[in-house]
Amino acid sequence: PLLAAALLRRCLGAPPDLSSMRDLGIFYLAAAGCGPLLSALIASGWQAVSGVNEVWPYMGRWYIGDALGVTVVAPALLSCAQHRRRPSPREAAALLALVFLTVLALRMPSLARDGLPFLVIPALSLVSIRGGARQAAVAVLLVSLIVEVLTAIDAGPFAGDDAFVGLVSAQLYVVACSVSALTAAALMTGLLSRELMAQHDSLTGLANRRLLLSRTSVSLHALARSRGVLALVFIDLDGFKAINDDHG
């Protein structure tokens, strides 16, 4: 954890913004990659020297467990700390629907055998695209709790004869869920940000000509489908160009 924190501070200088693809990539590399890898090396090396376990596969299992903890818990803590607001009714409804789908896909034996648990991943990505990084992080945490609890009580598609192997499979599934959801949220945030920059003036933040034409086109299409009135107000300021040229 100290190595991960040092790397993040050196690369970013601030808590990572998981809605940014750059920050998300650095977070995965430092916090979910380097930190757990160091702890896995120390733990497996000590176990090997003590004659308790071999380095492999003990190191891989240790790494997966630690990396899972980081990719699931840390994004939820960071996102909730950066965006301290109550979830909207729509966000709460989306999370409840996702929880219901996850329980249904993992708990029903016939559905679990058919590979339907993996339908949770696109559903999770859709929730993340609509809700952003904060909702993605909370959704991943809820899904991971359901997956881990069901596997621990020997239920669901990842339960088997060897409980430890089942937990490793469940953890890999949760990591796939986390990466998919947070990446989808970051990509959507980037697209919205670029669209906002293209339609607003960089200096004043006011809507520009492109947004005017877009809104006018939408209004004209809506007017063609139903009766109504569309008005456009034009204001002419004398000498404004000279003022703008002199003072920006």
Secondary structure, 3 states (H helix, E strand, C coil): CHHHHHHHHHHCCCCCCCCCHHHHHHHHHHHHHHHHHHHHHHHHHHHHHHCCCCHHHHHHHHHHHHHHHHHHHHHHHHHHHHCCCCCCHHHHHHHHHHHHHHHHHHHCHHHHHCCHHHHHHHHHHHHHHHHHHHHHHHHHHHHHHHHHHHHHCCCCCCCCCCHHHHHHHHHHHHHHHHHHHHHHHHHHHHHHHHHHHHCECCCCCCECHHHHHHHHHHHHHHHHHCCCCCCCCCCCCCCHHHHHHHHC
